[in-house]
Amino acid sequence: MIASMAHNTNTDKDPDLDNAYALQSPDDNLALYRTWAETYDADFVEGTAYRLPELIANAYGEQGCTWPCLDVGCGTGAAAHMLPGDAVIDGLDLSPDMLAVAKRTGRYRNLIEANLKELLPLDDASFAGLISSGTFTHGHVGAEALDELIRILAPGAVAAISIRDTVWDSQNFASTFARLQSAEKITPAIRTAERIYRSGETAPEGHAEDVAYITTFQRL
């Protein structure tokens, strides 16, 4: 099912990576992805040889693929496509238009429309795992979302998320992970730097060398 939350609309922006990185508000986000939802997979995921969905799915698999899993910022479902066919996945995203495309994939048990910068409409300890591909980046979500995501993970749950390298410090990921580890809520976060696009020839103009940290940890 799709759980709906009220939202406003805003002027549509051209659907491309630079405008996605420049988003300033939830309304900006809703407007851009309303325009982009139907062509996102062909234009961006496939057209740029975008690696993060596959890298995150592989990192999650290396930790055991525990279910149910929450796909955070699931968009159209690119990462879910990379998980095993018997996976039990719920998807969460701000954009109802992206969720509508994700629903058509048939990969999700539930789809939840929610803002990661607010309290989530999810019970404590309700997921055995968490993935996120491309959400923790410029113009989207910073480390402020991590406390809520840790809350909804059951003890022993594993997580694999991508974090754009250029926001690791500026959006407080290093200090937030250190605080959560010190509070004995998670194991130390392990990060591996990976190129976001398969080659410079397919990457969006000006982004051939873009890097993200594939970050894994476990809920204590």
C-alpha positions as CSV (number, residue, x, y, z in Angstrom):
1,M,0.0,0.0,0.0
2,I,1.0,3.7,-0.3
3,A,0.6,5.7,2.8
4,S,-0.1,9.3,1.8
5,M,1.0,12.5,3.5
6,A,-0.1,16.0,2.6
7,H,2.2,18.1,0.5
8,N,2.4,21.3,-1.4
9,T,3.5,21.8,-5.0
10,N,6.1,24.1,-6.5
11,T,7.2,25.2,-9.9
12,D,8.7,22.3,-11.9
13,K,12.4,22.3,-12.6
14,D,14.3,20.7,-15.4
15,P,15.0,17.1,-14.4
16,D,18.8,16.7,-14.2
17,L,21.5,16.0,-11.6
18,D,22.6,19.6,-11.1
19,N,19.1,20.7,-10.3
20,A,18.7,17.7,-8.0
21,Y,21.8,18.7,-6.2
22,A,20.5,22.3,-5.9
23,L,17.2,21.5,-4.3
24,Q,16.4,23.8,-1.3
25,S,13.1,22.6,0.1
26,P,10.6,19.6,0.1
27,D,8.5,21.5,-2.4
28,D,11.5,21.9,-4.7
29,N,12.1,18.1,-4.4
30,L,8.5,17.2,-5.1
31,A,8.4,19.4,-8.2
32,L,11.6,18.1,-9.7
33,Y,10.8,14.5,-9.2
34,R,7.2,14.9,-10.4
35,T,8.7,16.0,-13.7
36,W,11.4,13.3,-13.7
37,A,9.6,10.2,-12.3
38,E,8.5,8.6,-15.6
39,T,11.9,9.0,-17.3
40,Y,14.3,8.7,-14.3
41,D,15.3,5.1,-14.9
42,A,16.0,5.5,-18.6
43,D,17.5,9.0,-18.4
44,F,19.6,8.7,-15.3
45,V,20.0,5.2,-13.9
46,E,20.5,3.5,-17.2
47,G,21.6,6.5,-19.3
48,T,24.5,7.4,-16.9
49,A,25.5,3.8,-15.9
50,Y,24.7,4.8,-12.3
51,R,26.5,2.4,-10.0
52,L,25.1,3.1,-6.5
53,P,22.0,0.9,-6.6
54,E,24.1,-2.1,-7.5
55,L,26.9,-1.2,-5.0
56,I,24.4,-0.8,-2.2
57,A,22.6,-4.1,-3.0
58,N,26.0,-5.9,-3.1
59,A,27.1,-4.4,0.2
60,Y,23.8,-5.4,1.8
61,G,24.1,-8.9,0.5
62,E,27.5,-9.2,2.0
63,Q,25.9,-8.5,5.4
64,G,23.4,-11.3,5.0
65,C,20.3,-9.8,3.3
66,T,18.0,-9.8,6.4
67,W,14.3,-9.1,5.9
68,P,12.2,-7.1,6.1
69,C,14.3,-4.3,4.7
70,L,13.5,-0.6,4.4
71,D,14.7,1.1,1.1
72,V,15.2,4.7,2.2
73,G,14.7,7.2,-0.5
74,C,13.7,4.4,-2.8
75,G,12.8,6.5,-5.7
76,T,11.6,4.4,-8.6
77,G,13.1,1.2,-7.1
78,A,16.5,0.9,-8.7
79,A,18.2,-0.7,-5.7
80,A,15.3,-3.1,-5.1
81,H,15.7,-4.5,-8.6
82,M,19.2,-5.6,-7.5
83,L,18.1,-7.6,-4.4
84,P,17.1,-11.2,-4.4
85,G,13.7,-12.1,-5.8
86,D,12.3,-13.3,-2.5
87,A,13.3,-10.1,-0.7
88,V,10.8,-8.5,1.6
89,I,11.2,-4.7,1.1
90,D,9.3,-1.6,2.1
91,G,10.1,1.6,0.2
92,L,10.1,5.1,1.6
93,D,10.3,8.3,-0.3
94,L,9.2,12.0,-0.2
95,S,7.9,11.9,-3.8
96,P,4.5,10.3,-4.5
97,D,5.4,10.3,-8.2
98,M,8.5,8.3,-7.8
99,L,6.6,5.9,-5.5
100,A,4.0,5.4,-8.2
101,V,6.7,4.2,-10.5
102,A,8.2,2.0,-7.8
103,K,4.8,0.4,-7.1
104,R,4.7,-0.8,-10.7
105,T,7.9,-2.8,-10.2
106,G,6.1,-5.2,-7.9
107,R,9.2,-5.4,-5.7
108,Y,7.8,-3.7,-2.6
109,R,5.5,-5.0,0.2
110,N,4.6,-1.4,1.3
111,L,5.4,2.0,0.0
112,I,5.5,5.0,2.4
113,E,5.4,8.6,1.5
114,A,7.3,10.5,4.2
115,N,9.9,13.2,4.9
116,L,13.2,11.9,6.3
117,K,13.7,15.2,8.1
118,E,10.7,14.6,10.2
119,L,9.4,11.8,12.6
120,L,8.7,8.7,10.5
121,P,5.3,6.9,10.6
122,L,7.0,3.7,11.5
123,D,7.2,1.6,14.7
124,D,10.3,1.1,16.7
125,A,12.5,-1.9,15.8
126,S,10.3,-2.8,12.8
127,F,13.0,-3.6,10.3
128,A,15.7,-6.2,10.1
129,G,17.7,-4.1,7.6
130,L,18.0,-0.9,5.7
131,I,19.4,0.2,2.4
132,S,19.7,3.7,0.8
133,S,21.1,4.6,-2.6
134,G,21.6,8.2,-3.6
135,T,19.6,9.9,-0.9
136,F,22.3,11.2,1.4
137,T,23.7,13.9,-0.9
138,H,23.6,17.5,-1.9
139,G,20.1,19.0,-1.9
140,H,18.5,16.0,-0.3
141,V,19.1,14.6,3.2
142,G,21.9,14.9,5.7
143,A,22.8,13.1,8.9
144,E,19.8,14.5,10.7
145,A,17.8,11.5,9.4
146,L,20.0,8.9,11.0
147,D,18.5,8.9,14.5
148,E,15.0,8.1,13.2
149,L,16.4,5.4,11.0
150,I,18.3,3.8,13.8
151,R,15.0,3.9,15.9
152,I,13.1,1.8,13.4
153,L,15.9,-0.8,13.2
154,A,15.7,-4.0,15.3
155,P,18.7,-5.1,17.3
156,G,21.1,-6.9,15.0
157,A,19.7,-5.2,11.9
158,V,22.2,-4.3,9.2
159,A,22.4,-1.2,7.0
160,A,24.1,-0.3,3.8
161,I,23.8,3.4,2.6
162,S,25.6,5.6,0.1
163,I,26.8,9.0,1.3
164,R,28.2,11.6,-1.2
165,D,31.9,12.1,-0.2
166,T,31.5,15.9,-0.4
167,V,28.8,16.0,2.3
168,W,30.4,13.6,4.8
169,D,31.8,16.4,6.9
170,S,29.7,19.4,5.9
171,Q,26.4,17.6,6.7
172,N,27.8,16.1,10.0
173,F,28.0,12.4,9.1
174,A,31.3,11.8,10.8
175,S,30.2,13.4,14.1
176,T,26.8,11.7,14.0
177,F,28.1,8.3,13.4
178,A,30.7,8.9,16.2
179,R,27.8,9.9,18.6
180,L,25.7,6.9,17.7
181,Q,28.6,4.6,18.2
182,S,29.5,6.2,21.5
183,A,25.9,5.8,22.7
184,E,26.2,2.1,21.8
185,K,23.4,2.3,19.3
186,I,25.4,1.1,16.3
187,T,28.7,-0.6,15.5
188,P,31.4,1.5,13.9
189,A,30.4,2.7,10.5
190,I,32.7,1.2,7.7
191,R,33.0,3.3,4.5
192,T,34.4,2.4,1.1
193,A,34.9,5.1,-1.6
194,E,33.4,4.2,-4.9
195,R,32.9,6.0,-8.2
196,I,29.3,6.8,-8.8
197,Y,29.2,6.3,-12.5
198,R,30.7,3.3,-14.4
199,S,32.8,5.5,-16.7
200,G,33.5,9.2,-17.5
201,E,31.8,8.7,-20.9
202,T,28.4,7.9,-19.4
203,A,28.5,10.3,-16.4
204,P,26.6,13.5,-16.4
205,E,28.7,16.4,-17.7
206,G,31.0,17.6,-14.9
207,H,30.5,14.5,-12.7
208,A,32.9,12.0,-14.2
209,E,34.9,11.8,-11.0
210,D,32.0,11.9,-8.5
211,V,32.5,9.5,-5.5
212,A,30.3,8.2,-2.8
213,Y,31.0,6.3,0.4
214,I,29.3,2.9,0.6
215,T,28.7,2.9,4.4
216,T,27.8,-0.1,6.4
217,F,26.9,-0.6,10.1
218,Q,24.8,-2.8,12.4
219,R,22.2,-1.8,15.0
220,L,23.1,-2.8,18.5
